[in-house]
Amino acid sequence: MNRVGAAVIANAIVWGVVLIAVASVLKGTEYSEQVRNIIGAGAGGSLLVVGGLLARKRASYVVER
C-alpha cells in the first residue's frame, strides 16, 4: 500500500474516533465546549496525518526528479 492509501485509512480512523467521541459526549448532555475541543482535535489530527504524509511524498518526488 502506498503512502496516500495509508494516509486515507489513517484519516478515516481519526475521524471515526472523533465521531464516536462526539456521540459519547453528546449522549444526554449539552457540553458544546467539549464537543468543540474534540472536533478541533480531530481536525488537527487529520491535518497532521494527511498533510504531513502528502508533503513528505511531494518533497521526495521533487528530489527524485
N, C-alpha and C positions, 0 to 999 in steps of 0.2 A: 504494500500500500504506500502510495506517495504521501508527501507531507501535506498536500492540500486535502486529501481524503482524511488524513488523521486530524487535521485542523477542523474539518467539518464535523467529524464524530465528536471530538473534544468539545466543540462549541455546542453541539446538541446535548451533550451530557451536562455541561454547565447550566444551560437554560432549563433542562429537565429538573435539576436540583433546585434551581431558583423557583420554578413553578410549584414544586412540592413544598418548599419552604413557605412561599406566599400562601398557599392553600392552608397550611397548618397554622400560620399566624392569623389568618382571617377567620378561622373557624370559630364563629360566635363572638368575635371581638371587633373593635373599631380602632385599631392601632395603625393609623396612617403613617406615622413616622417610622415605625419598624418595617412596614411594607416598603416604604421608600428606600430605606437602607438596604434591604435585601435585594430589591431590584437594581439599585445602584451598584451593589457589589457584583451582581450577575452581569451587568453591562460592562463593568470594568474588567471582570474576568474574561468575558468574551472578546473584548478589545485586545487584551494582553495575549490571549492564546492565538486567535486568528491573525491579528495584526502582526504579532511577533514572528510567527511562522512564515507568513507571506512575505514580510520584509526580508527575512533571512533567505528565503528562496529567491527573491528578486535580486538580492545582493550577490548570491552565488552565481546566478545566471549572468549578471553583468561582468563578474570577474572571469568566468569561463570563456566568454566571447572575446 
